Amino acid sequence: QVQLVESGGGLVQPGGSLRLSCAASGLVLSQFHMSWYRQAPGKELELVANITGDGMSTNYADSVKGRFTISRDNAKNMVALQMNNLSSEDTAVYYCNGRHCNYDIIDYWGRGTQVTVSS
């Protein structure tokens, strides 16, 4: 059974940092492109960042470029999102997503972790 479990969310002050983790099990992580999405209250799901299966290529939403960094450790079955200089605009539920590199239909989601940026 495939599971993606996010952790690391919480309450942080503006300008602060958080590191989200996604622990994967039941799959060969290197076979999956991994992404972080977020959904703020009343807003649509937004792609935040993604990273290819081999970790060689990353992409970021314009709103987080220069502040967030996505990384992965296939040997440890982990994906991380380092978030710096957070603002209230970053408040959302953050979801980990894995999509098979060769078969788009194979797609998994975690349950999400809440990030709240507030003073």
C-alpha positions in Angstrom: 0.0 0.0 0.0 1.4 3.3 -1.1 1.5 6.1 1.5 2.7 9.7 1.4 2.8 11.3 4.9 3.5 14.9 5.3 5.0 16.5 8.5 6.6 19.6 9.7 3.7 22.1 9.4 2.8 24.4 12.1 2.5 28.0 13.2 5.3 30.4 12.3 5.8 34.1 12.4 6.2 36.2 9.3 9.8 36.0 8.1 10.3 32.6 9.7 11.1 29.2 8.2 9.7 25.8 8.2 10.8 22.5 6.7 8.2 20.1 5.4 8.9 16.5 4.9 7.1 13.8 2.9 7.8 10.2 3.9 7.0 7.8 1.1 6.3 4.1 1.5 5.1 1.3 -0.7 6.8 2.6 -3.8 10.2 3.1 -5.5 10.5 6.8 -5.0 13.0 7.3 -7.9 10.2 6.2 -10.3 8.1 9.2 -9.3 8.2 12.9 -10.0 7.4 14.6 -6.7 5.6 17.8 -6.1 4.3 20.0 -3.3 0.9 21.6 -3.7 -0.9 23.9 -1.4 -4.5 25.1 -0.9 -5.3 28.2 1.0 -8.9 28.8 2.4 -11.2 29.7 -0.5 -8.5 29.3 -3.1 -7.7 26.6 -5.7 -5.0 24.0 -5.4 -1.7 25.5 -6.4 1.5 23.8 -7.5 4.3 25.1 -5.3 7.3 23.1 -6.5 8.2 19.9 -8.2 11.3 17.7 -8.7 12.1 15.0 -11.2 12.6 11.4 -10.2 16.3 11.7 -10.4 16.4 15.0 -8.6 18.1 16.7 -11.5 15.4 19.2 -12.3 13.2 21.4 -10.2 10.5 24.0 -10.9 8.8 26.5 -8.6 5.8 28.8 -8.6 6.8 32.4 -9.2 5.4 33.2 -5.7 7.9 31.0 -3.9 11.0 31.3 -6.1 14.1 32.3 -4.1 12.3 31.4 -0.8 11.4 27.7 -1.1 13.6 24.8 -2.0 12.4 21.3 -2.9 14.7 18.3 -2.4 14.6 14.5 -2.3 16.5 11.6 -0.9 15.5 8.5 -2.9 17.5 6.2 -0.7 15.5 7.4 2.4 12.2 7.7 0.5 11.9 11.3 1.6 11.0 14.6 -0.1 11.4 17.9 1.6 10.3 21.5 1.1 12.4 24.1 2.9 10.4 27.3 3.2 12.1 30.6 4.2 11.0 34.1 4.6 7.4 33.0 5.1 4.5 35.4 4.8 0.8 35.3 5.5 0.3 34.5 1.8 1.9 31.2 2.4 -0.7 30.0 4.9 -2.3 26.9 3.4 -2.5 23.2 3.7 0.5 21.7 1.9 0.2 18.4 0.1 2.8 16.0 -1.1 2.2 14.4 -4.5 3.9 11.6 -6.4 3.3 11.0 -10.1 4.9 8.1 -11.9 7.6 9.2 -14.3 6.3 7.0 -17.2 2.6 6.5 -16.3 0.8 9.7 -15.4 -2.3 7.8 -14.3 -0.3 6.5 -11.3 -0.7 9.4 -9.0 -0.6 9.5 -5.2 -1.4 12.2 -2.6 -0.7 12.7 1.0 -3.3 14.0 3.5 -1.6 17.4 3.9 0.0 19.4 6.7 -1.2 22.8 7.8 1.1 25.8 7.6 0.0 29.0 9.3 2.0 32.2 9.1 0.8 34.7 11.6 2.2 37.1 14.2 
